[in-house]
Each structure stands twice: as C-alpha cells, then as structure tokens.
Amino acid sequence: MTKNQIESIVNKQKDFFNKGLTLNVKYRIDALKKLRDEIKNRENEICKAIKEDLGKSSFESYMCEVGLALSEISYMIKNTKRFSKDKTVITPLPQFASRSFVKKMPYGNVLVMSPWNYPFLLTIGPLANAIAAGNTVVVKPSAYSPSTSAVIKNILETAFGKEYVAVIEGGREENGYLLDQKFDYIFFTGGKTVGKLVMQKASQHLTPVTLELGGKSPCIVDKSANIALSAKRIVFGKFLNLGQTCVAPDYILCHKDIKDKLIFQLKKEIVKQYGENPLKNADYGKLINKKHFDKVVSLINPQKVVCGGKYCEETLKIEPTVMDNVKMTDEVMGEEIFGPILPVISFDDINDVIKTVNENPSPLALYIFSSDKVSIKKVLGRCKFGGGCVNDVVIHLATSYMGFGGVGESGMGSYHGRCGFDTFSHKKSIVDKKTFIDLPMRYQPYKKFYGLLLKMFLR
C-alpha cells in the first residue's frame, strides 16, 4: 500500500471519529458483537491460517489464540457500559459547592501493531480494548504471518468499514508510512529493536505509546519445590508454540541440590508431552521462518545439551532442548531465545538469584516454583519484572481481570480488561462548579480572609 493510500485511510478515520458516533456506548458494544460473531463464523479458517504460519494444532490455536480473543471480547461487551461511566471523586472543601468527576474519553484514531508469534490473539485483544474505549483503529498485523494476517483482514473488512477499523498489510515500508502519520495513540507488540523505532517515531508527534516487548524471563526452582509438577508445567509453558512466546520461561535458575532431579523430570515430561520423536509430532509447531530458525539453532551448544538438540531444516522444527551447566556469559544467555531451548543455571543462595535478575534488563515475566513463603515473598518483592506466576508459568496473561504488561526494557503500559479500556482512554478531570453560591475568599483583596484561607488550605 502506498503512503498516500495510508494517509487517506488515516484522514478518513479521523473524520469519522469527529462525527461522534463512537462516543455512543451502544455503538461500541454493537461493534464488539459484530467482531465476536465474525470470529465465531470463521474459527476453522483462523485455525487453518495459524497452522500454515506457525504449525500449531487446531486445539492449541483455539486454546491460546481464538478462545482467549473471544473471552476478551465477551468481557468488554459485558463491561464497556460500566467502564465508560463518569466516576465521581471527593471535592476539596475550598471548592464548595461543586462536583468533581473523572470522564473517560477515547483518544481518537489509534494504531495497533501486532507480532507474528500469536498473530491472531495479539491483534484482536488490543483491538477489542480500543473499540470498547471508543476509538477508530488502524491495524497493522505482521508480514511474517501472512495467512493469519489475510484472515484478520477479511474478518475486519466484513465487520467494519475502513473509516472505522482498517487493516494495513505489508512489511517495513508500510510500517514506515504508518509511523510517519500522526496518530492519537500507538499500541505496539513486538521486539525491542522495533519498539525503540516506534517510540522514536511517536515522539516526533508527542504521541503516547504502549510497548509490549519481551526479555529473558527467568524461572526459579528452589529446593522446596514440587519437582515433578514444576517440570510438567515448565515444559508446557516453555515449548508451547516452540518457545515463541514472549512470556515463556527463557531459562531456569535451579538450586544446585535438586538440579539433577529437575533435569531428569524435564526429560521425562518432554517425552510424555511431545513423544519420543517430537520432530514427527503433527501437533508440535514450527519456527516462523528460516532466518529465525537459523538464529535459534546457532544458540545450541552440543557440549551442554542433555536433552533434544536435533532439528529439521526442511520443516523448521527444533526438538525441545535442555542445556545444562550454562553460564550467564554463554551465547544462549545474550538475548531472548524465542525458541525451544531451555538453559539450566544452578544457584546456592536465593539472594544470588535476586541479584542476577536485577543486574540484567527487567524481564516481561518471572516464575518461581517453591513452597517456601519467605523466599517467594522476597523474590516477588525485590525483583523487577512485568508479571508472573508462583508455581506455574504463562497463565497470568490469560485473564481479563488483571492487566498485562512489561517494565523497563520489557515494555511500558498494560492492557486486558479494564486496564485495556483505560489504556485507550484519556481521563478528563472535571470540576462542575455550582452557581447558587460563590465564596468570596479567593478574590482580592486577600487581607480580609487571610487567616481563614490559611486554616482551610493548610489543614
């Protein structure tokens, strides 16, 4: 799509927003219902597209993408009216008589840029939040997941006019054209490098942004943990979507006394969940493309592999791989892996774990497996990270009742449920001053009321 075509779409959306139709809460709810119904009608088509892009089974596609997207839409349908209401707050005595309230208003025309690893969920989730908040939306799905992007385009063009919700397909050139436009808000999910570019471009227009990035999310296993259950849950969360999950456990920090037991259970669970030959498992997905496949393969150190390590260039599959005796200086620890490689690092003292986490860029997620309440409290209270779980992984993002987002280099801002509605809303602080009385003490001359003013304002 050309720059002029994109500019035309953005201008039409701004004009449409200025008509005020999306300020009507019923209009927003009806739009969300159209989106929900269109997705339900195309569930099989969506799952097929995700299979083509990432090799996911229909069950995994529904569990991790379609189902969660529908859940978020349903939540917004039920709660948009309540979220949109003005909120009355306390009025200070010196402002008597008046009513103070906060009014939530849509930003206007927003841009949602989504990634390839969960191409459907991470497009539809923020879109639903933006629609619920009353915005017009330009959606830019990833060029690396073309089948899913095409389905998204068909869904949104069937449900909405382009002046309300538009889809822009394409790659870097289209991204550049979009980021040159003046949006009222930008929501970006993806890698840190592109996130920096988005923020740089947005700053030229002083456009507020939400960045959902990633990072090396640690998984801490102390000696009080239930080893078998820990391994079962870690294997599920790490190798889901072949590790191409922004909140996947990136590496394990394991107490030295139970490291061998944990590795034994990890091996056992990999076989149990993925079979003796995962490369031939039809429900085991693939890496998104050859470039990413080569990058992940290059991180495998055969001398440290204790499980897996095989791969197939033709199918872009890599076995669930566990590496032992890894050090923080190893190449695999240099950046987020985003693939099915699980390094294991041992520790002796939980305070060393906290130091290790805090000396590195703040991760998007942190997980701790433990029965020691003191250690859990210490880690959760002292480590800086976006969100996480105790005795489980990844499930903290699968809810509309809590916000999801990063901190520091793993992102800024959050969404899901009310947090998502608020992300795409500007909160206006309003004082409605009554006219039946007008207290005289704020007006000059001040000497007459000086003592009274001091008492009122310094209380």
C-alpha positions in Angstrom: 0.0 0.0 0.0 1.3 3.5 -0.9 2.0 6.3 1.5 -0.8 8.3 0.0 -3.3 5.5 0.4 -2.4 5.0 4.1 -2.6 8.8 4.7 -6.1 8.8 3.1 -7.3 6.0 5.4 -5.9 7.8 8.5 -7.6 11.0 7.5 -10.9 9.3 6.8 -10.8 7.6 10.2 -10.1 11.0 11.9 -13.1 12.5 10.1 -15.3 9.5 11.1 -14.2 9.8 14.8 -15.0 13.5 14.7 -18.6 12.7 13.8 -19.0 11.4 17.4 -20.6 8.0 16.6 -18.1 6.0 18.6 -18.8 8.1 21.7 -22.0 6.2 21.9 -21.5 3.2 24.2 -24.2 1.2 22.4 -22.3 1.7 19.1 -19.2 0.3 20.6 -20.9 -2.7 22.1 -22.6 -3.5 18.8 -19.3 -3.3 17.1 -17.8 -5.7 19.6 -20.7 -8.1 19.0 -20.1 -7.9 15.2 -16.4 -8.7 15.8 -17.3 -11.6 18.0 -19.8 -13.1 15.6 -17.5 -12.8 12.6 -14.7 -14.6 14.5 -17.1 -17.4 15.6 -18.1 -17.8 12.0 -14.5 -18.2 10.8 -13.0 -20.3 13.6 -11.9 -23.1 11.3 -10.5 -20.6 8.8 -8.5 -18.9 11.6 -7.0 -22.1 12.9 -6.1 -23.2 9.4 -4.3 -19.9 8.8 -2.4 -20.2 12.1 -1.4 -23.7 11.2 0.0 -22.5 7.9 2.1 -19.8 9.6 3.2 -21.5 12.8 2.3 -25.2 12.5 0.0 -25.0 15.6 -2.6 -27.6 16.0 -6.3 -26.5 16.0 -6.6 -27.2 19.7 -3.6 -25.1 20.6 -4.7 -22.3 18.2 -8.1 -22.2 19.9 -6.8 -22.5 23.4 -4.0 -19.9 23.1 -5.5 -17.5 20.5 -9.1 -17.7 19.3 -10.6 -18.7 22.6 -8.7 -16.0 24.6 -9.6 -13.4 22.0 -13.3 -14.3 22.2 -13.0 -14.2 26.0 -11.6 -10.7 25.9 -14.3 -9.5 23.5 -17.0 -11.0 25.7 -15.6 -9.4 28.8 -15.6 -6.0 27.0 -19.1 -6.4 25.8 -20.3 -7.1 29.4 -18.3 -4.3 31.0 -17.9 -1.4 28.5 -21.0 0.4 29.7 -19.7 0.3 33.3 -16.2 1.3 32.4 -17.4 4.2 30.4 -19.4 5.9 33.2 -18.1 9.1 34.9 -16.5 8.5 38.2 -17.4 11.0 41.0 -14.5 11.8 43.3 -14.2 13.8 46.6 -14.3 17.6 46.2 -12.0 19.7 48.4 -13.8 22.0 50.9 -12.4 25.2 49.3 -14.1 24.3 46.0 -17.6 24.2 47.6 -20.1 24.0 46.1 -19.2 21.7 43.2 -19.0 18.2 41.9 -15.7 16.6 40.8 -15.6 13.7 38.4 -13.3 11.8 36.0 -14.7 11.4 32.5 -13.1 8.7 30.2 -12.8 9.7 26.6 -11.3 7.8 23.6 -8.0 9.1 22.4 -9.3 9.2 18.8 -7.5 7.5 16.0 -5.2 4.7 17.2 -2.7 2.4 15.6 -2.4 -1.2 16.7 0.8 -3.0 15.5 0.9 -6.8 16.3 3.5 -9.5 16.1 3.8 -12.9 14.3 4.1 -15.3 17.3 0.5 -15.1 18.4 -0.8 -13.2 15.3 -4.5 -13.5 16.0 -4.7 -13.0 19.8 -2.2 -10.2 19.9 -4.1 -8.3 17.2 -7.7 -8.9 18.3 -7.1 -8.4 22.0 -5.9 -4.8 21.9 -8.3 -4.1 19.0 -11.2 -5.1 21.3 -9.9 -2.8 24.0 -9.5 0.1 21.6 -13.0 -0.4 20.1 -14.6 -0.6 23.6 -12.9 2.7 24.6 -14.5 4.4 21.5 -11.6 4.8 19.1 -11.2 4.3 15.4 -8.4 1.8 14.7 -5.8 1.1 12.1 -4.5 -2.5 12.5 -1.1 -3.5 11.2 -0.5 -7.3 11.5 2.9 -8.8 11.0 4.1 -9.6 7.5 5.8 -12.8 8.9 2.4 -14.4 9.4 0.7 -13.7 6.1 -2.0 -16.4 6.3 -3.3 -15.1 9.6 -3.0 -11.5 8.5 -5.1 -12.2 5.5 -7.9 -13.8 7.6 -7.8 -10.9 10.0 -8.2 -8.5 7.1 -11.2 -10.5 5.8 -12.8 -10.5 9.2 -12.4 -6.8 9.9 -13.4 -5.7 6.4 -16.5 -7.8 6.7 -17.4 -6.5 10.1 -16.4 -2.8 9.7 -16.0 0.0 7.2 -12.4 1.1 6.7 -13.3 4.5 8.1 -13.8 2.8 11.5 -11.4 -0.2 11.5 -8.8 -0.7 8.7 -6.2 -3.3 8.1 -2.9 -2.4 6.5 -0.9 -5.4 5.3 2.8 -5.3 4.2 6.2 -5.0 5.7 8.8 -2.4 6.7 7.8 0.1 4.0 4.2 0.1 5.2 5.3 0.3 8.8 7.4 3.3 8.0 4.5 5.0 6.2 2.2 4.3 9.2 4.7 5.6 11.8 5.0 8.9 9.8 1.3 9.6 10.4 0.1 11.5 13.4 -2.0 9.0 15.5 -3.6 9.8 18.8 -2.2 6.6 20.3 0.1 3.8 19.3 0.0 0.2 20.7 2.9 -2.0 19.7 3.7 -5.6 20.5 7.0 -7.0 19.2 10.7 -6.9 19.7 12.8 -4.3 21.5 14.6 -3.1 18.3 11.4 -2.2 16.5 9.9 -0.9 19.8 12.6 1.7 20.0 11.8 2.8 16.5 8.1 3.1 17.2 8.8 5.2 20.3 11.3 7.4 18.4 8.7 8.0 15.6 5.9 8.6 18.1 8.0 11.2 19.9 8.0 13.3 16.8 4.3 13.9 17.2 4.3 13.5 21.0 2.0 10.5 20.6 1.6 8.3 23.7 2.5 4.7 23.3 2.1 1.3 24.9 5.0 -1.1 24.2 4.6 -4.8 24.8 8.1 -6.2 24.3 9.8 -9.2 25.9 13.0 -10.2 27.5 14.8 -13.1 29.2 12.1 -14.3 31.7 13.7 -16.4 34.5 12.1 -19.4 36.0 13.4 -20.0 39.6 13.1 -23.5 41.1 14.2 -23.8 44.7 14.8 -27.0 46.7 11.3 -26.8 48.4 9.5 -27.1 45.0 7.4 -30.0 43.9 9.9 -31.1 41.3 7.7 -33.4 39.2 4.9 -30.8 38.9 7.3 -28.0 38.3 8.8 -29.8 35.4 5.4 -30.6 33.9 4.3 -27.0 34.0 7.7 -25.6 32.8 7.8 -28.0 29.8 4.2 -26.9 28.9 5.0 -23.2 29.1 8.5 -23.3 27.6 7.8 -25.4 24.5 4.3 -24.1 23.8 4.5 -22.6 20.3 8.1 -23.9 20.2 9.1 -21.3 22.7 8.0 -18.4 20.5 6.1 -16.9 23.4 7.0 -13.5 24.9 6.4 -14.8 28.4 7.9 -18.3 28.0 10.4 -19.3 30.7 13.6 -18.2 29.0 16.0 -20.0 31.4 15.9 -21.9 34.7 17.7 -20.8 37.8 17.7 -24.0 39.8 19.0 -24.8 43.3 22.1 -27.0 43.0 20.8 -29.6 45.4 17.8 -30.5 43.1 19.2 -29.7 39.7 19.7 -33.3 38.6 16.3 -34.3 39.8 14.7 -31.4 37.9 16.6 -32.2 34.7 15.5 -35.9 34.9 11.9 -34.8 35.3 12.2 -32.3 32.4 13.4 -35.1 30.1 10.6 -37.3 31.3 7.9 -34.6 30.7 9.3 -33.8 27.2 8.8 -37.4 26.1 5.4 -37.6 27.8 4.1 -34.4 26.2 5.8 -34.5 22.8 6.7 -38.1 22.3 10.0 -39.9 21.6 10.4 -38.0 18.3 9.0 -34.5 18.6 10.1 -33.6 15.1 7.4 -36.1 13.8 4.7 -34.9 16.2 2.0 -33.3 14.0 0.8 -31.1 16.9 4.3 -29.7 17.5 4.6 -26.5 15.6 7.5 -24.9 13.7 9.7 -21.8 13.8 8.2 -18.9 11.9 10.8 -18.7 9.1 14.3 -19.8 8.1 16.0 -16.7 9.4 14.6 -17.2 12.9 15.3 -21.0 12.7 19.0 -20.4 11.9 19.3 -17.9 14.7 17.8 -20.3 17.3 19.9 -23.3 16.0 23.1 -21.2 16.4 22.4 -21.0 20.1 22.5 -24.7 20.7 25.8 -25.8 22.3 26.1 -29.6 21.7 28.5 -30.0 24.6 25.9 -28.7 27.0 22.8 -30.4 25.5 21.3 -33.0 27.9 18.1 -33.5 26.1 17.0 -32.9 22.5 19.2 -30.8 20.3 18.1 -32.2 16.9 16.4 -30.2 14.3 15.0 -30.4 10.7 15.7 -27.6 8.3 13.0 -28.7 5.9 10.2 -28.4 8.4 11.8 -25.6 10.5 11.4 -27.7 13.7 13.8 -27.9 16.6 13.4 -30.5 19.3 12.6 -29.4 22.9 16.2 -28.9 24.0 17.6 -28.7 27.5 21.1 -27.4 28.1 22.9 -27.9 31.5 25.9 -26.2 33.1 25.1 -22.9 31.4 26.7 -19.7 32.5 25.3 -16.2 32.2 28.2 -15.4 29.8 27.2 -18.1 27.3 25.9 -17.0 23.9 22.4 -18.5 24.6 22.1 -16.0 27.6 22.9 -13.0 25.4 19.3 -12.2 24.4 15.8 -13.6 24.5 15.9 -17.1 22.9 12.4 -17.2 21.5 12.7 -20.8 20.6 12.6 -24.3 22.2 16.0 -24.1 24.0 15.9 -24.2 27.8 19.2 -23.4 29.6 19.6 -24.5 33.2 21.8 -22.5 35.6 22.3 -23.6 39.2 22.4 -21.4 42.3 23.2 -21.9 46.0 21.5 -18.8 47.6 18.2 -17.1 46.7 19.9 -13.8 47.3 22.2 -14.5 44.4 19.2 -15.2 42.2 17.7 -11.8 43.1 21.0 -10.2 42.3 21.2 -12.0 38.9 17.7 -10.9 37.9 18.1 -7.3 38.9 21.6 -6.9 37.3 20.0 -7.8 33.9 17.3 -6.0 31.9 13.9 -6.3 33.6 12.1 -9.3 32.1 8.5 -9.4 30.9 7.8 -12.3 33.3 9.2 -14.1 36.3 8.3 -17.5 37.6 9.1 -19.1 40.9 8.5 -22.7 41.9 8.7 -23.0 45.7 6.9 -24.0 48.9 9.0 -21.5 50.9 6.7 -18.5 51.6 9.7 -16.4 52.8 11.6 -17.0 49.5 8.5 -16.3 47.4 7.8 -13.1 49.2 11.4 -12.0 48.9 11.6 -12.7 45.1 8.3 -11.1 44.3 9.1 -8.1 46.4 12.7 -7.4 45.3 12.9 -8.5 41.7 11.8 -6.1 39.0 9.7 -7.7 36.3 6.4 -7.2 34.4 4.3 -10.0 35.9 4.4 -13.7 36.6 3.3 -16.8 38.5 4.1 -18.7 41.6 4.3 -22.5 40.9 3.2 -22.1 37.3 4.1 -20.3 34.1 2.5 -18.1 31.4 -1.1 -18.3 32.7 -1.1 -14.8 34.3 -1.7 -13.3 30.9 -4.8 -15.5 30.2 -7.3 -13.3 32.1 -9.3 -10.1 31.6 -9.3 -9.4 35.3 -5.6 -8.2 35.6 -3.5 -6.0 33.4 -0.7 -7.5 31.4 2.5 -5.5 30.5 6.2 -5.1 31.0 8.5 -2.8 32.8 11.8 -1.2 31.8 13.2 -2.8 28.7 10.3 -5.3 28.6 7.8 -2.6 27.8 5.6 0.1 29.2 1.9 0.3 29.8 -0.6 -2.6 30.1 -3.8 -4.0 28.7 -6.5 -6.7 29.1 -9.9 -5.9 30.6 -10.3 -2.7 32.4 -6.6 -1.9 32.0 -7.0 -2.2 28.3 -10.0 0.1 28.3 -8.1 2.6 30.3 -5.0 2.3 28.1 -7.0 3.5 25.1 -8.9 6.2 27.1 -8.0 9.7 28.2 -9.2 10.5 31.7 -10.5 14.1 31.9 -10.6 15.6 35.4 -13.7 17.9 35.6 -15.0 20.2 38.3 -18.6 21.2 37.8 -18.9 24.4 39.9 -22.4 25.4 41.1 -23.8 28.9 40.6 -26.1 29.3 43.6 -23.2 30.3 45.8 -19.8 31.9 45.2 -17.5 32.0 48.2 -15.6 35.3 48.3 -12.3 34.4 49.9 -10.4 33.6 46.7 -10.9 37.0 45.3 -8.8 40.1 46.0 -8.3 41.9 48.3 -6.9 39.0 50.3 -6.3 40.6 53.7 -9.8 40.2 54.9 -9.8 36.4 54.6 -6.1 35.7 55.0 -6.4 33.9 58.4 -9.4 31.9 57.2 -7.6 30.8 54.0 -4.6 29.5 55.9 -6.8 27.4 58.1 -8.7 25.9 55.1 -5.7 25.2 52.8 -3.2 24.0 55.4 -5.4 21.5 57.2 
